[in-house]
Amino acid sequence: MELAAPAIWLRDNCSCGRCRHANGQKLHGITDLAADLRVSAITETGEEIRIRFDGDEHEAVFDRDWLSTWWAEPEDGDGRTEDAKRTWSAADLATVPDCDWSAYRAGPAARLAALESVLSTGFVMLHGVPADDGAVLDVAETFGFVRVTNYGDLFDVRVEADPTNLAFTALPISPHTDNPYRDPVPTLQLLHCLSNAARGGDSGLVDGFRAAALLRAEQPAAFDVLTRTEVTFAFSAPDAELRARRPMIGLDTQGRIREVRFNNRSLQPMRGERVAEFYPAYRAFAEILNRPELRLVLRLAPGDCLVFDNTRLLHARTAFDAVGERHLQGCYADLDGLASTVAVLRRELA
């Protein structure tokens, strides 16, 4: 057969026992291989392909299907960009992706479907999670590991007498992503409702990837500004001093939307000549994010637990009456753990 892959790629990816440990990891580094390798001979036996090289005594071994998959098929990214997502406005969601906690716990198929919703749609609502203190940590541990921050392993979202964050007041909160002042940012957030008897306090979700795509289509110059202008986000408290500098819209190397960081409360003053072009672009993106048709409005009931992608979805809250009780508990986790659990479940159910 004729091979399009370069000789060095073929030699580096040999799957034989001399080149790979039983766990699949390579036993050689790139500098262990000759830089001027050329293919000298190819032998095909059924589904096995053996390749020899000039200047190297080794014979590389490949499975035909593996070679076709890894070389012939185009690179599709890591699943984090807009191409791998189902972006949406509120009207697109005839039903909210959800799952009953008992079904989620009882069977891998239900758990897989719920977690796949987080990867594709950006969120899932779990119903019937016991409205107990700390239960949100149990949810996170079904698919990954809790990301501990200065807020602790979990945090309470309720009115505090001396709040360090506006989330701990009864004030309205506009669409935002959490912790943009961290590097790396927590990529998943969980919010679990323990009580919600207050008037108001409805939750909202906005698909930041859809909003960023709309900005790209409607105002490409503004989109360009927000993808190439780094801004500073910061948070200060008695026990924390956090800063991170990133664009509001992050792209991968192929120009695909991969991350949104947007939080007016923690955005720091800009300096320099880019201020003049930044503010119109910032306003344009904010106006899109606040379009009513983009926001999915949810009323969390006791036992509801919302799991969502904090690098993609923005969440919001209406003001509420501080007299009535409203108590949520939240925690952070990471997408890589959830994606790993999804991959394992798919393998087990195949």
N, C-alpha and C positions, 0 to 999 in steps of 0.2 A: 504494500500500500504506500501511498505518497503522504508524507507527514508535513503539515504546515508549521508545526511547533518548532522553535529553535532547538538546537542540540543541547544547549545548556539547560533549557527548561525541562527537556526530557530527562536528562541525567539527574537533575536536582529532584525530580519527582518520582524517581524509581521507587517501586513498592516492595522490593524484595527484602528478605530478612536481614541482609547486611546493611541496608539503607534505612530501614525503619524498625523501631522497637515494636514489640507485640501490642503496645498501647496505641500505635499509629504515629508516634512522633518521630521526626527525622533524627538520624544518628550522625549526620554530617552537617557542616556549615558550608556556605558558599565558597569560602576560601580553600576548602579541601578539594575543590573541583578545578580541573584545568580551565583556563579562560578561553582557549581557542579550540574547544571541542567541535568535531564534525561527525555526523552520522556516517558510519562505514558499511553497516549491514543491518537489514531488517528481516526477521523471521516470523512468520505468522503460523500459529498452530491453534485452530479453532478460534476461541475467544481470547487467546493469549497472544500478545505481541512482544517480541524480544528485540532489543536494539543494542548494537555495538557501536563504539565510537573510535575514531582515530585518536591515538595518544592516550587511551584509557583502556585498561584491561577489563573493566567491569561490563557486564551485560545487564542492561536495564529491562525490567519486566513490567508489562502493563496489561490490564484488562481492557479489551476493546471498548466496551461501553463506558468505562470510566474515562478513558482518553477522549472519547467523543464528547462526553458531557463537559469535561473541564476545559477542553480547548476550543471545540467547535461552537459551543453555546456562548452568547454574549454575557458579560458581567452584569448582574442585575442589582448590584448594591447590597447593602446590609439590612434592608427591610425598614430602615428608619426614614426614608425620604418620601416625598409626596407620591411618587410613582407606585409605591407599595401600599398606599392608603386609600380608603374610601372616604373622600372628603364630603362635607355636607353643610347644608343650612338647615334650619329647624324643620322646614316643610319637607325635606327629603327623608326625615325619619318618621315613617308611618307608625312604627313601634320603636320604643327605646330598647336597646340591647340590655336584657336583664336575665336574672336567674334566681331561683329560690335557693337559699342557703342550704337547706336539707338536700336538695337534688345535687347541688354543687359538691357537697361533702360526700354524697353517697356513690357517685359514679364518675369515672374519668371522662366519659363522653360529654357530660354536662359541664364539667370543669374546663375541658378543652374548649368547648364552644364559647364559654364565658370569657376565657382568657384571650382567645382569638379575636373577640370583639374589641378588646383593649388595643391589640396590635393593628387592627384594620380600621375600626371606627373611632378609636381613641378612648373609649370608656366602656364600662359595664356597670349596671346597678344590681347589687345583690340584695335580695329581700329576705327578711326574717333572721338576720344575724342577731343573736341575743343582745339586747340593749344593756349590756353589762360593761362596767369599767374595764378597759383594756382589751375588749373583744376585737378592736381594730387590728391589734397586733397578731391575733390568731388568724385573721384574714390574710394579712401580708405574708405570714409564714407558710401559707398553703402554696405559694408560688415563688418565694424568694426570701430575701433578708431585709430586715428593717434598717433603714439608714438613720442612724442616730445623729442629731444635730444639737445646736445649743438649746433647742426647745425640748430636748430629751428624746426618749424613744417614741413617745407620743406627746401630743399637745391637746389642750382643751380649748375649744372655740366657744367661748361664752363671754359675757360682759364681765370685765375686771375693773376694779376701782382705779388702778394705776396701770393702764395697758402699755406694753412696750410695742404693740403693733395694733393698727386700726382694726385688724380682724377680731380683736378682743374687745370691741365696742359694739353698740347697736347701730352704728352708722352704715349707710350703703357702701358697698365696695364694687368698684367698676371692674370690667374684665381685665384679668391679669394672670401672669404665670407666677408661681411661687419661687422664692429664693433665687432670683436672677443674679444676686450678689455672691453666689457660690460658684466655685469652679473645682470639680464638676457640680453642676446643678442636680438636685434630686430629680430623676426622670419620671418617677411615678408618685402620685399622691393618693391617699385614701382618706375619705371623710365618712365617719360613721355617726348616724344620728341616735342619740340616747333619749332626747326629748325635744319636742318642737311645738309647744303650746302657745308661743308668742304670735301676735298678729304681725304679719310680714315675715321677712327672713327667707323669702324664696331664693333658691339657688339657680344659677344660670351657667350654661356652658356655651362656648363659642369655639368653632373649629378654626384655629389660627392658620392652619395650612390653606383652608379655603379662603380666608380673608387675605392672606398674603398673595395667593394666586389672583384674586380679584384686583388687588393693588397692582400687580404686574401687568394685568390686562388693561386696566383703566388708566393707570398713571405709571408707565414704565420707568420714567426718570426718577420718580419718588421711590419706587421699588429698588432701583439701582443704588440710590443714596443710602437706604436702610440696610442694604446687604454689604456695603463696603465701608460704612462709618461705624467705628467702634464707639460705644458709649459706656459710661461707668455706672454701675449699680452698686449701692452700698447700704449697709445696715449697721447700726450701732446700738448697743445695749450694755448694761453693766458687765455682762459676762461675754460679750462678743463684739468684734470689730471686723466686718466682712466686706470685701470689695471684689468685683470681677469686671472685666472690660471685654465686651463682646458686641457684635452687631445685633440689632433687634431681630433681624431675619438672617438666619444662618443657612448657607448653601453648601452642598457637597462639591467635589471637584468638577462635576458635570453640570453645575448650575441648578441642581434640583433643590427645592426647599427641604431643609432637614431639621430646622429648629427655630422656634420663636421664643424670644425673651421680651416680655412687655410688662412693665410695672411702674406706673407713674409715681407711686409712693417712694420708691427707692432709687429712681433715676437722679443722677447727680448733675450739677451744672456743667455744661460743655464750655470748652475754650477754643479759641482759634477761628480760622476763616470758614470752617465747615458749619458753624452755627447757622449762618444765613440760609444754606440749602437744607440743613437738617430739619429745622422746625416745620416748614411746609410739608415735608415728607412724613414727619412724625404725626402731624395733625391729620394728614390724609389717611394714614393707616389707622389712627384712632377712630376716625369717623366711620370707616368701614367696620371696624371691630364693634362699634356701637349700633350698627344697623339692627333694628328689631327683628328683621327676618332671619338674621344669622344666629340669634340667641335661642337656645333651647332652655325653657323655663321648667324647673323641677321643684316639687315640694317634697322635701325629705320627711319621711315618717319614721318614728322610732323603729329601729331594726334595719333601716336602709343603710347600705354602705356603698358609696360611690368610689370606684377605682378608675383613675384616669391618667393619661399621658401628660405630664407636666411640661414636656418640651413641645407640645403641639396644641393642646386645649387650654384656653383661658377660662377661668371660672370667676363668677361674680355673685353678688348677694344684694337683695333689696334691704332697705332699712327695716328694723323691726321694733316692736314695743318692748322696752326693757323690763316691763312689769311681768310679762308672761315668761315662762321658762323656755329657753332654747339652749340646748347643750349638744355640741358635736365633739367627737374626738377624732383626731387625725394622726397620721404618721406618713413617713416617706419610705419609698423603696425604689428599686431600679428596674428599668426595662430589660436589661440583659438577663436578670434572674427569671423574669416572667417569660421572656422569649425562650430561654433554656427549658423551662418547664413545659412550654407548648411543644417544643421539638421532641422532648422525651415522651410526652403523652401521645403525640402523633406516631412515634415509633412503636409504642406499646400497643396502640389500637390498629396499626396497619395489618 
